[in-house]
Amino acid sequence: MTIHIDAAFDGGNIRVVGIAEDGDAARIDLEIVRDHESDFFQWFYFRAAGLAGRRATFRILNAGRSAYPGGWPGYRTRASTDLDVWRTTDTRYEDGILSFDWAGDTPVAWFAYFAPYTMEQHQRLIARTAAAAGVEHRVLGHSLDGQPIDYFRLGTGTTQVWLYARQHPGESMAEWWMDGALEWLTGAAAVPLLSAATVHVVPNMNPDGTRRGHLRTNAAGVNLNREWHAPTAERSPEVLCVRDRMDETGVDLALDVHGDEAIAANFIAGFEGIPSLTPAQSAGFADFGRRLAAHTADFQTELGYPVTAAGKANLSMSTNQLAERFGAVSITLEMPFKDHDPNPDAVEAWSASRSRKLGVSCLEVVTAMLADGVV
């Protein structure tokens, strides 16, 4: 049976270079496609058919020229035979080529950089969350491809908490985090938080990049997390409509949810370089990290990005812009494409289910901070 490789579906990304079949063995050479109008590429997601009874070796030939080649050493490809369970498969990175073997007994299998969270899954998330009691849903605006920017408002408290994710669409763990966070927010456990705060949620900032199978940019090849100082309807309407809503509500605490290619751990990044930094902001940021590390083994504070020097913050990035604009405790949460090495999982590595649980842990910590008057 002939092997077929396909990625012309929601979130898919791969290009076939060549397939060499020899009896029950096959070598499949591939390339990741660049984001439209951009040099970014690293996200891949494709389907392979005709695999039953075959020993297949997949090789991604341009991995060494990807956006973050330092993310490949120690990385393990995610594989699924049913699109529900994603497990890791041993992966090699040598001479700029990422390769992995497959000898599963099913005729069809899917492979991805991380467990996908497609726009079809996003629509289901919107449907079930919007139907929950006490939830207000709005469309804040539309993307360049005409997709809605979905927004939820929950709670009645005076503290304004903002949660937003997936500025970089290839970081699918960010919307898995949102999936878990929204399930918790619409349950009984969230009552104390929603009494103390009004929570604003944008589960997916970049629906166009998500559907197109991009790593980092929108339909125009724009990195949305470099647009927050001056978003425009022509380049970044996704940021423009969200920031306009933030200007209406104010922001006291914000979580911008991401994924990191290279660091094998969950960590946070802050706003220490903004011009108007206050001791209260710094204390709130540090307190969140300490509490989260004490709350779950799936978080740590030792590994992370270098600290930005005073006055050197890039205000085009959302975390810095919100901290400066609103005086907010503004936090970037990063999750790994690899594993959380301080608490590893040999089968799934960092996964969709662990991302969902971390969403809940983060909100439990925010609840405790509000109860203690930290924010």
Secondary structure, 3 states (H helix, E strand, C coil): CCCEEECCCCCCECEEEEEEEECCEEEEEEECCCCCCCCCCCCCEEEEECCCCCEEEEEECCHHHCCCHHHCCCCCEEEECCCCCCEEECEEEECCEEEEEECCCCCEEEEECCCCCCHHHHHHHHHHHHCCCCEEEEEEEECCCCCEEEEEEEECCCEEEEEEECCCCCCCHHHHHHHHHHHHHCCHHHHHHHHHEEEEEECCCCHHHHHHCCCCCCCCCCCHHHCCCCCCCCCCHHHHHHHHHHHHHCCCEEEEEEEECCCCCCEEECCCCCCCCCHHHHHHHHHHHHHHHHHCCCCCCCCCCCCCCCCCCCCCCHHHHHHHHHCCEEEEEEEECCCCCCCCCCCCCCCHHHHHHHHHHHHHHHHHHHHCCCC
